[in-house]
């Protein structure tokens, strides 16, 4: 089984708190916390686009696949 995870480590790299992009994107800090801590079941395309706009990144910079063995890889890194 593969799961899609949304990593928010870019927040740390940019010295941002969850509150800053949450306010600009229009979601709660709790919602972003769920995304950052890999507990989310889904993310809306609109929300992903807005997060990318605020962080100055592309969706591929945030998305990773988690495989059964616990390994992670970025989309497009092979099978």
Order of alpha helices (4+ residues) and beta strands (2+ residues): beta-alpha-alpha-alpha-alpha-alpha-beta-beta
